[in-house]
Amino acid sequence: MISPTPRRSVPAAAFAAACAFAAALALGGCGLLEPAVAVMYTDVPELALYAAAFNGAQSRYRVHAVYEESVAAALSRGALRSRADASLVAGRFLKGTQAKAQYQALDQLFSELLVNQSAFYPSLLERGVIDGRQLLLPVSFNLPLVLFPSDLDASLADNFVIRLDELKSLGAAHNERTRAGATAKMGFSPRWYPAFIYEALRLHGAEFAEAAPLSWNPAGLEAGLKALRAWSDEANGGAAAEDDFKFKYLYVPPHRSVQEGRIRFAPNDSSRYFLIPGERRDNLSFRWLSKDGTVMVADDPVYIGIPRRARAKNAAETFLKWLYSEETQRGLLEEARRTRAMESSFGIAGGFSALRTVSEKFFPLYYPSLLGRMPPSSLLRVSPALPSSWPAMKDEAILPFLEEASGAAPPADLKAELERRLLAWQKRRSGS
């Protein structure tokens, strides 16, 4: 009888050491085994909740969310590149000039059928493409809207949008003067809301985009400002009359001014409008702001990507596969309703889902006023890439300039004046 070949014995201590070494590699990563934990840096608080949901949905991988005030700013100054643990980044204004060198391509997620490419809004997905490669995936977005009394619904030409020219004529029709000649009601003025001026100029083709520090289409900017000044003169009797009315009457939230009948229309966007409690929106309706068959996506959609140096790529890709499932996003919406998180955050990651079917099929179940109101994807247009400093630049330099330039005494040379203000803003920001 031939004896079986004896097995080579492994001392217990050596076996334990090998297991400990393998565990350390799995968690820390030394190039031999990938970590099971993907660290996600994000400036979108809701994604921390989604990471926790992912961790509870399976046991193989973990995503640990770390909040960063501005992921785009951290990337632009190189702060995240020095953090070897970053395996996911998610936030706004991620597609800057350095994006090509920062993210790995995600096209294999489509080819391996981990993520359904055709499920996305095409214009949002395309904006994450750089040099023919999909480096960023859209997560969520918002849309500018105009709200008004619901009894105006039947007066509008379209069930989805309100055009700029339509807003001008319907607003003017609401104007009312007292016997003494004072303005008692004024339907709408773009100049009351600098953010609306900005949205109107985007629709006119101003095309603000990242440069050194910013580029724009001068013809679109000038055409849009000219149209807004004409709006003041033709519909409301001039900028002085609009300013006087604003000073006298517009001291409550815009939607309240509409409900009180003082004005007829007010601007808003989806991220804020649907946080107004339902009972306070009972007599309100809305349309998406439009011109020439276009609805501009708000300029801060949320994108997500995997850094080139990410060590936990399998964990990161598994999270993306989970996140971009219709079933997952329906569950996230249901959980938000159950926990009343919808009272403080709209939809998916603060906006509409970048998955077209989720926004069109599921959002109306949780936000009934969206039923029959989601615009066709063919109408949506996304801005070019904006600088990581855009929120501060916009609030501190762009909007004040637009407010002045749309008034009765605009700068003689719009391009030179905007360049001067941007330079002054940069100097203030740098402390020089």
C-alpha positions as CSV (number, residue, x, y, z in Angstrom):
1,M,0.0,0.0,0.0
2,I,1.4,3.3,-1.0
3,S,1.1,6.0,1.6
4,P,-0.3,9.3,0.4
5,T,2.2,12.1,0.0
6,P,2.3,13.9,3.3
7,R,1.1,17.5,3.3
8,R,3.6,20.1,4.2
9,S,2.6,21.5,7.6
10,V,2.3,25.3,8.2
11,P,3.1,26.5,11.7
12,A,0.1,28.2,13.2
13,A,2.0,31.4,14.0
14,A,3.1,31.7,10.3
15,F,-0.4,31.1,9.1
16,A,-1.8,33.8,11.3
17,A,0.9,36.2,10.2
18,A,0.1,35.5,6.6
19,C,-3.6,36.2,7.2
20,A,-2.8,39.4,9.0
21,F,-0.5,40.5,6.2
22,A,-3.2,39.8,3.6
23,A,-5.8,41.7,5.6
24,A,-3.4,44.7,5.8
25,L,-2.9,44.6,2.1
26,A,-6.7,44.4,1.5
27,L,-7.3,47.5,3.7
28,G,-4.2,49.5,3.0
29,G,-3.2,48.3,-0.5
30,C,0.3,47.7,-1.5
31,G,-0.3,47.0,-5.1
32,L,-0.8,43.2,-4.5
33,L,-4.4,43.2,-3.3
34,E,-6.9,46.0,-3.7
35,P,-8.5,47.6,-0.6
36,A,-12.1,46.7,0.1
37,V,-12.8,50.2,1.3
38,A,-13.2,53.1,-1.2
39,V,-12.9,56.6,0.2
40,M,-15.2,59.1,-1.5
41,Y,-14.5,62.8,-1.2
42,T,-17.7,64.8,-1.9
43,D,-19.3,68.2,-1.3
44,V,-22.8,66.6,-1.7
45,P,-24.0,65.6,1.8
46,E,-26.6,63.2,0.4
47,L,-23.9,61.0,-1.0
48,A,-22.8,60.1,2.5
49,L,-26.3,58.6,3.1
50,Y,-26.0,56.7,-0.2
51,A,-22.6,55.3,0.9
52,A,-24.2,54.1,4.1
53,A,-27.0,52.5,2.1
54,F,-24.5,50.8,-0.2
55,N,-22.6,49.4,2.8
56,G,-25.8,47.9,4.2
57,A,-26.8,46.4,0.8
58,Q,-23.8,44.1,0.5
59,S,-20.9,42.9,2.5
60,R,-17.9,42.7,0.1
61,Y,-17.0,46.4,-0.2
62,R,-17.4,49.6,1.8
63,V,-17.5,53.2,0.8
64,H,-16.4,55.8,3.3
65,A,-17.6,59.3,2.5
66,V,-15.5,62.3,3.5
67,Y,-17.1,65.7,3.3
68,E,-15.0,68.4,1.4
69,E,-16.4,71.9,1.2
70,S,-15.6,72.1,-2.5
71,V,-14.2,69.0,-4.2
72,A,-13.5,71.0,-7.4
73,A,-11.4,73.6,-5.5
74,A,-9.5,70.9,-3.6
75,L,-8.7,69.2,-6.9
76,S,-7.6,72.4,-8.6
77,R,-5.1,73.2,-5.8
78,G,-3.9,69.6,-5.8
79,A,-5.1,68.8,-2.3
80,L,-6.8,65.6,-3.2
81,R,-4.0,64.3,-5.4
82,S,-1.9,64.0,-2.3
83,R,-4.5,61.8,-0.6
84,A,-3.7,58.3,-1.7
85,D,-6.9,57.0,-0.2
86,A,-9.2,58.8,-2.6
87,S,-11.0,56.3,-4.8
88,L,-14.1,58.4,-5.7
89,V,-14.8,62.1,-6.1
90,A,-18.3,63.5,-6.4
91,G,-19.4,67.1,-6.6
92,R,-20.0,70.2,-8.7
93,F,-17.7,71.9,-11.2
94,L,-15.5,68.9,-11.6
95,K,-14.9,69.2,-15.3
96,G,-12.1,71.8,-15.2
97,T,-8.9,72.1,-17.3
98,Q,-7.1,69.6,-15.1
99,A,-9.8,66.9,-15.3
100,K,-8.1,65.0,-18.1
101,A,-5.2,64.2,-15.9
102,Q,-7.2,63.5,-12.8
103,Y,-9.8,60.9,-13.6
104,Q,-9.6,57.4,-15.1
105,A,-11.9,56.5,-18.1
106,L,-15.2,54.9,-17.2
107,D,-16.1,53.6,-20.6
108,Q,-15.5,50.0,-19.5
109,L,-18.5,50.3,-17.2
110,F,-20.6,50.6,-20.3
111,S,-18.8,47.8,-22.3
112,E,-19.0,45.4,-19.3
113,L,-22.7,46.3,-18.9
114,L,-22.2,47.4,-15.3
115,V,-23.9,50.7,-16.1
116,N,-26.5,51.3,-18.8
117,Q,-25.2,54.1,-21.0
118,S,-28.6,54.7,-22.7
119,A,-30.3,55.3,-19.4
120,F,-28.8,58.8,-18.9
121,Y,-29.9,62.2,-20.2
122,P,-27.6,62.4,-23.3
123,S,-26.6,66.0,-22.9
124,L,-25.5,65.4,-19.3
125,L,-23.6,62.3,-20.1
126,E,-21.8,64.0,-23.0
127,R,-20.6,66.8,-20.7
128,G,-18.6,64.2,-18.8
129,V,-16.6,63.2,-21.9
130,I,-13.1,64.5,-22.4
131,D,-11.1,63.7,-25.5
132,G,-13.6,61.0,-26.5
133,R,-13.5,59.2,-23.1
134,Q,-16.1,59.1,-20.4
135,L,-14.2,60.5,-17.4
136,L,-17.2,61.7,-15.3
137,L,-20.7,60.3,-14.8
138,P,-23.6,62.7,-14.0
139,V,-25.5,62.1,-10.8
140,S,-28.1,64.8,-10.6
141,F,-29.1,68.2,-12.0
142,N,-31.6,71.0,-11.5
143,L,-33.6,73.2,-13.8
144,P,-34.5,76.9,-13.6
145,L,-38.3,77.5,-13.4
146,V,-40.8,80.3,-13.2
147,L,-43.7,80.0,-10.7
148,F,-47.1,81.6,-11.0
149,P,-50.7,81.3,-9.7
150,S,-52.2,78.0,-10.8
151,D,-55.2,79.7,-12.4
152,L,-52.8,80.8,-15.2
153,D,-52.1,77.3,-16.3
154,A,-54.6,77.3,-19.1
155,S,-53.2,80.6,-20.4
156,L,-49.7,79.2,-21.2
157,A,-48.9,77.8,-24.6
158,D,-46.9,74.8,-23.5
159,N,-47.3,72.3,-20.7
160,F,-43.5,72.1,-20.1
161,V,-41.9,75.5,-20.6
162,I,-42.5,79.2,-20.5
163,R,-40.6,81.2,-23.1
164,L,-38.9,84.5,-22.3
165,D,-41.1,86.4,-24.7
166,E,-44.2,84.8,-23.3
167,L,-43.1,85.7,-19.8
168,K,-42.6,89.3,-20.9
169,S,-46.1,89.7,-22.4
170,L,-48.0,87.9,-19.7
171,G,-46.1,89.9,-17.0
172,A,-47.0,93.2,-18.7
173,A,-50.6,92.2,-18.9
174,H,-50.7,92.1,-15.1
175,N,-49.5,95.6,-14.6
176,E,-51.9,97.9,-12.8
177,R,-51.8,101.5,-11.8
178,T,-53.8,103.4,-9.2
179,R,-56.0,106.5,-10.1
180,A,-53.1,108.6,-9.0
181,G,-50.8,106.9,-11.5
182,A,-48.7,104.9,-9.1
183,T,-47.9,101.3,-10.0
184,A,-50.0,99.0,-7.7
185,K,-49.1,95.7,-9.4
186,M,-46.3,94.7,-11.8
187,G,-46.3,91.3,-13.4
188,F,-42.5,90.6,-13.6
189,S,-39.2,92.3,-14.1
190,P,-36.0,90.3,-14.8
191,R,-34.0,93.0,-13.0
192,W,-35.5,92.2,-9.6
193,Y,-33.5,89.0,-9.6
194,P,-29.9,89.0,-10.7
195,A,-29.9,85.2,-10.8
196,F,-32.7,85.4,-13.4
197,I,-30.7,87.9,-15.5
198,Y,-27.9,85.3,-15.6
199,E,-30.3,82.5,-16.6
200,A,-31.8,84.7,-19.4
201,L,-28.4,85.5,-20.7
202,R,-27.4,81.8,-20.8
203,L,-30.5,81.3,-23.0
204,H,-29.3,84.2,-25.2
205,G,-26.0,82.4,-25.7
206,A,-23.7,84.2,-23.3
207,E,-21.8,80.9,-22.9
208,F,-19.7,81.6,-19.7
209,A,-16.9,79.0,-19.5
210,E,-13.6,78.3,-17.7
211,A,-10.6,80.2,-19.1
212,A,-8.1,82.4,-17.4
213,P,-10.3,82.9,-15.4
214,L,-13.4,83.1,-17.6
215,S,-14.5,83.3,-21.2
216,W,-17.9,84.2,-22.7
217,N,-19.6,85.0,-26.0
218,P,-19.7,88.8,-26.2
219,A,-22.4,88.8,-28.9
220,G,-24.7,86.6,-26.8
221,L,-24.0,88.7,-23.7
222,E,-24.7,92.0,-25.5
223,A,-27.8,90.7,-27.2
224,G,-29.2,89.3,-24.0
225,L,-28.6,92.5,-22.0
226,K,-30.1,94.6,-24.8
227,A,-33.2,92.4,-24.8
228,L,-33.6,92.8,-21.0
229,R,-33.3,96.5,-21.1
230,A,-35.9,96.6,-23.8
231,W,-38.1,94.4,-21.6
232,S,-37.9,97.0,-18.8
233,D,-38.8,99.9,-21.2
234,E,-41.5,98.2,-23.2
235,A,-43.3,96.2,-20.5
236,N,-42.8,98.1,-17.2
237,G,-42.0,101.7,-18.1
238,G,-38.3,101.6,-17.5
239,A,-35.7,100.5,-14.9
240,A,-36.6,103.4,-12.5
241,A,-40.2,102.2,-12.3
242,E,-39.1,98.6,-11.7
243,D,-36.7,99.7,-8.9
244,D,-39.3,101.9,-7.3
245,F,-41.8,99.0,-7.2
246,K,-39.2,96.6,-5.8
247,F,-38.4,99.1,-3.0
248,K,-42.0,99.6,-2.1
249,Y,-43.4,96.1,-2.3
250,L,-40.9,93.2,-2.7
251,Y,-39.8,92.5,0.8
252,V,-41.3,89.0,1.2
253,P,-40.1,85.7,-0.5
254,P,-40.9,85.9,-4.2
255,H,-43.5,83.1,-4.1
256,R,-45.3,84.9,-1.4
257,S,-45.5,88.1,-3.5
258,V,-47.0,85.9,-6.3
259,Q,-49.6,84.4,-3.9
260,E,-50.5,87.9,-2.6
261,G,-51.1,89.0,-6.1
262,R,-48.6,91.9,-6.1
263,I,-46.6,90.2,-8.9
264,R,-47.6,87.5,-11.3
265,F,-44.4,85.5,-11.8
266,A,-41.2,84.7,-9.8
267,P,-38.1,82.7,-10.7
268,N,-37.0,79.7,-8.8
269,D,-35.3,76.3,-9.5
270,S,-36.2,72.7,-8.8
271,S,-33.8,72.3,-5.9
272,R,-35.6,75.1,-3.9
273,Y,-39.2,75.0,-5.3
274,F,-39.9,71.5,-4.2
275,L,-38.7,72.2,-0.7
276,I,-41.5,74.7,-0.2
277,P,-44.0,72.8,1.9
278,G,-46.8,71.3,-0.3
279,E,-49.6,73.2,1.5
280,R,-47.8,76.5,0.6
281,R,-47.7,75.5,-3.1
282,D,-51.3,74.5,-3.4
283,N,-52.3,77.5,-5.5
284,L,-49.0,77.7,-7.4
285,S,-47.9,76.2,-10.7
286,F,-44.7,76.4,-12.7
287,R,-43.0,76.0,-16.1
288,W,-39.3,75.5,-17.0
289,L,-37.6,78.7,-18.3
290,S,-37.0,78.4,-22.1
291,K,-36.0,80.1,-25.3
292,D,-35.9,78.8,-28.8
293,G,-36.8,75.3,-27.7
294,T,-34.0,75.1,-25.1
295,V,-34.0,74.6,-21.4
296,M,-30.7,75.3,-19.7
297,V,-29.7,72.8,-17.0
298,A,-28.7,74.8,-13.9
299,D,-25.0,75.4,-14.0
300,D,-24.0,73.1,-11.1
301,P,-24.9,69.5,-11.9
302,V,-23.3,66.8,-9.7
303,Y,-20.8,64.5,-11.3
304,I,-18.8,61.5,-10.0
305,G,-15.5,60.1,-11.1
306,I,-12.7,57.7,-10.1
307,P,-9.2,59.3,-9.7
308,R,-6.4,57.8,-11.8
309,R,-4.5,56.8,-8.7
310,A,-7.5,55.2,-7.0
311,R,-6.5,52.0,-5.2
312,A,-9.9,50.6,-4.4
313,K,-11.2,50.7,-8.0
314,N,-13.2,47.5,-7.8
315,A,-15.0,48.9,-4.8
316,A,-15.6,52.2,-6.5
317,E,-16.9,50.6,-9.7
318,T,-19.2,48.4,-7.6
319,F,-20.6,51.4,-5.9
320,L,-21.3,53.1,-9.3
321,K,-23.0,50.0,-10.6
322,W,-25.2,50.0,-7.4
323,L,-25.9,53.8,-7.6
324,Y,-26.9,53.7,-11.3
325,S,-29.6,51.1,-10.8
326,E,-33.2,52.2,-11.1
327,E,-34.1,49.9,-8.2
328,T,-31.5,51.6,-6.0
329,Q,-32.6,55.1,-6.8
330,R,-36.3,54.2,-6.3
331,G,-35.2,52.9,-2.9
332,L,-33.3,56.0,-2.1
333,L,-36.3,58.2,-2.9
334,E,-38.6,55.9,-0.8
335,E,-36.1,56.1,2.2
336,A,-36.0,59.9,1.8
337,R,-39.8,60.0,2.0
338,R,-39.9,57.7,5.0
339,T,-37.4,59.6,7.0
340,R,-38.8,63.0,5.8
341,A,-35.4,63.9,4.3
342,M,-37.4,65.2,1.3
343,E,-38.2,68.2,3.5
344,S,-34.6,69.3,3.4
345,S,-33.2,67.9,0.2
346,F,-34.8,67.5,-3.3
347,G,-34.7,64.2,-5.2
348,I,-31.5,62.4,-5.8
349,A,-28.4,64.2,-4.5
350,G,-30.3,67.5,-4.3
351,G,-31.7,67.3,-7.8
352,F,-33.3,65.3,-10.6
353,S,-31.7,62.0,-11.3
354,A,-29.3,61.9,-14.3
355,L,-31.1,58.6,-15.1
356,R,-33.9,59.7,-17.4
357,T,-36.3,56.9,-16.5
358,V,-35.9,57.6,-12.8
359,S,-36.7,61.3,-13.2
360,E,-39.6,60.6,-15.6
361,K,-41.2,57.6,-14.0
362,F,-40.4,57.8,-10.3
363,F,-40.1,61.5,-9.4
364,P,-43.8,62.2,-10.1
365,L,-44.7,59.5,-7.5
366,Y,-42.9,61.5,-4.8
367,Y,-43.5,65.0,-6.2
368,P,-47.0,64.8,-7.7
369,S,-46.8,68.3,-9.2
370,L,-44.2,66.9,-11.6
371,L,-46.7,64.7,-13.3
372,G,-46.8,65.7,-17.0
373,R,-44.2,68.4,-16.3
374,M,-40.8,66.7,-17.0
375,P,-39.4,68.3,-20.2
376,P,-38.3,66.0,-23.0
377,S,-34.6,65.3,-22.8
378,S,-34.1,66.8,-26.3
379,L,-34.8,70.3,-24.8
380,L,-32.0,70.1,-22.2
381,R,-28.7,71.8,-22.7
382,V,-25.7,71.8,-20.4
383,S,-23.3,74.7,-19.9
384,P,-19.6,74.4,-20.8
385,A,-17.2,73.6,-18.0
386,L,-16.9,76.4,-15.4
387,P,-14.0,77.2,-13.1
388,S,-13.9,75.6,-9.6
389,S,-14.2,79.1,-8.1
390,W,-17.4,79.7,-10.1
391,P,-19.8,80.0,-7.1
392,A,-17.8,82.8,-5.5
393,M,-16.9,84.4,-8.9
394,K,-20.6,84.4,-9.9
395,D,-21.9,85.9,-6.7
396,E,-19.2,88.5,-6.1
397,A,-18.3,89.6,-9.7
398,I,-20.7,88.3,-12.4
399,L,-24.1,89.0,-10.9
400,P,-23.3,92.5,-9.7
401,F,-22.0,93.3,-13.1
402,L,-25.1,91.9,-14.8
403,E,-27.4,93.8,-12.5
404,E,-25.8,97.1,-13.5
405,A,-25.4,96.2,-17.1
406,S,-29.1,95.5,-17.4
407,G,-30.1,98.8,-16.0
408,A,-30.7,102.2,-17.5
409,A,-27.0,103.2,-17.6
410,P,-25.0,100.2,-18.6
411,P,-21.2,100.3,-19.0
412,A,-20.2,101.7,-22.4
413,D,-17.8,98.8,-23.1
414,L,-19.3,95.6,-21.6
415,K,-16.4,93.4,-22.4
416,A,-13.8,95.7,-21.0
417,E,-15.8,96.4,-17.8
418,L,-16.4,92.7,-17.1
419,E,-12.7,92.0,-17.6
420,R,-11.9,94.8,-15.2
421,R,-14.2,93.4,-12.6
422,L,-12.9,89.9,-12.9
423,L,-9.3,91.1,-12.5
424,A,-10.3,93.1,-9.4
425,W,-12.1,90.1,-8.0
426,Q,-9.0,87.9,-8.6
427,K,-6.8,90.4,-6.8
428,R,-9.2,90.6,-3.8
429,R,-9.4,86.8,-3.7
430,S,-5.6,86.4,-3.7
431,G,-5.1,89.2,-1.2
432,S,-2.8,91.2,-3.4
